Amino acid sequence: NGTVSSADLEALLPLANAIIIVTPTSTHSEYLRRASVHKPSLFVEKPLSATLEETRADLAFIEANGLSVQVGFIERFNPAVQKLR
């Protein structure tokens, strides 16, 4: 099935066809920087960063490196969440 696992993130990043950052928010900024070395287009689950200051730094990094970053809003479309509203 082509699935590969490893405890070494740096070994896997170059092999990825796409990178989706779905980790605790406190690690998003770190993984954004690490992953961007290998892929210029990334998906980051929301929120992008933990603080406003971190978000500003991330946006500056994204712009300076010409990255294309999509921030997810999957829960917005979750039928259970919509029903609760």
One Martini backbone bead per residue (centre of mass of N, CA, C, O) as a GRO file, in nm:
protein
   85
    1ASN     BB    1   0.048   0.067  -0.002
    2GLY     BB    2   0.305   0.273   0.070
    3THR     BB    3   0.355   0.266   0.368
    4VAL     BB    4   0.535   0.474   0.602
    5SER     BB    5   0.747   0.445   0.890
    6SER     BB    6   0.879   0.679   1.146
    7ALA     BB    7   1.078   0.850   1.393
    8ASP     BB    8   1.199   1.018   1.137
    9LEU     BB    9   1.099   1.298   0.996
   10GLU     BB   10   1.337   1.382   0.806
   11ALA     BB   11   1.315   1.115   0.633
   12LEU     BB   12   1.009   1.166   0.526
   13LEU     BB   13   0.971   1.446   0.389
   14PRO     BB   14   1.102   1.384   0.100
   15LEU     BB   15   0.870   1.152   0.036
   16ALA     BB   16   0.645   1.346   0.015
   17ASN     BB   17   0.361   1.467  -0.162
   18ALA     BB   18   0.236   1.568   0.115
   19ILE     BB   19   0.163   1.821   0.374
   20ILE     BB   20   0.014   1.770   0.699
   21ILE     BB   21  -0.063   1.971   0.981
   22VAL     BB   22  -0.155   1.757   1.272
   23THR     BB   23  -0.103   1.917   1.558
   24PRO     BB   24  -0.026   2.074   1.804
   25THR     BB   25  -0.026   2.410   1.805
   26SER     BB   26   0.262   2.441   1.944
   27THR     BB   27   0.397   2.297   1.658
   28HIS     BB   28   0.332   2.443   1.389
   29SER     BB   29   0.576   2.634   1.342
   30GLU     BB   30   0.794   2.422   1.333
   31TYR     BB   31   0.670   2.239   1.103
   32LEU     BB   32   0.651   2.451   0.889
   33ARG     BB   33   0.958   2.491   0.862
   34ARG     BB   34   1.044   2.196   0.812
   35ALA     BB   35   0.851   2.136   0.563
   36SER     BB   36   0.927   2.378   0.362
   37VAL     BB   37   1.192   2.249   0.254
   38HIS     BB   38   1.012   2.024   0.079
   39LYS     BB   39   0.738   2.210   0.069
   40PRO     BB   40   0.550   2.491  -0.058
   41SER     BB   41   0.288   2.319   0.015
   42LEU     BB   42   0.051   2.359   0.285
   43PHE     BB   43  -0.125   2.205   0.558
   44VAL     BB   44  -0.302   2.361   0.834
   45GLU     BB   45  -0.437   2.326   1.111
   46LYS     BB   46  -0.630   2.468   1.327
   47PRO     BB   47  -0.452   2.686   1.420
   48LEU     BB   48  -0.171   2.819   1.308
   49SER     BB   49  -0.135   2.953   1.598
   50ALA     BB   50  -0.113   3.039   1.945
   51THR     BB   51  -0.036   3.339   1.867
   52LEU     BB   52  -0.013   3.645   1.737
   53GLU     BB   53   0.294   3.658   1.719
   54GLU     BB   54   0.329   3.386   1.575
   55THR     BB   55   0.153   3.451   1.330
   56ARG     BB   56   0.322   3.685   1.225
   57ALA     BB   57   0.578   3.514   1.186
   58ASP     BB   58   0.454   3.309   0.992
   59LEU     BB   59   0.366   3.506   0.771
   60ALA     BB   60   0.648   3.613   0.713
   61PHE     BB   61   0.767   3.339   0.634
   62ILE     BB   62   0.574   3.272   0.404
   63GLU     BB   63   0.636   3.523   0.231
   64ALA     BB   64   0.955   3.501   0.220
   65ASN     BB   65   0.915   3.184   0.089
   66GLY     BB   66   0.667   3.141  -0.106
   67LEU     BB   67   0.424   3.014   0.026
   68SER     BB   68   0.156   2.766   0.040
   69VAL     BB   69  -0.114   2.815   0.276
   70GLN     BB   70  -0.349   2.609   0.439
   71VAL     BB   71  -0.621   2.658   0.655
   72GLY     BB   72  -0.818   2.476   0.851
   73PHE     BB   73  -1.204   2.418   0.867
   74ILE     BB   74  -1.352   2.140   0.926
   75GLU     BB   75  -1.556   2.198   1.163
   76ARG     BB   76  -1.746   2.385   1.003
   77PHE     BB   77  -1.846   2.103   0.831
   78ASN     BB   78  -1.952   1.958   1.066
   79PRO     BB   79  -2.255   1.818   1.125
   80ALA     BB   80  -2.253   1.832   1.437
   81VAL     BB   81  -2.187   2.134   1.461
   82GLN     BB   82  -2.421   2.242   1.290
   83LYS     BB   83  -2.647   2.126   1.469
   84LEU     BB   84  -2.571   2.288   1.730
   85ARG     BB   85  -2.628   2.572   1.597
   0.00000   0.00000   0.00000
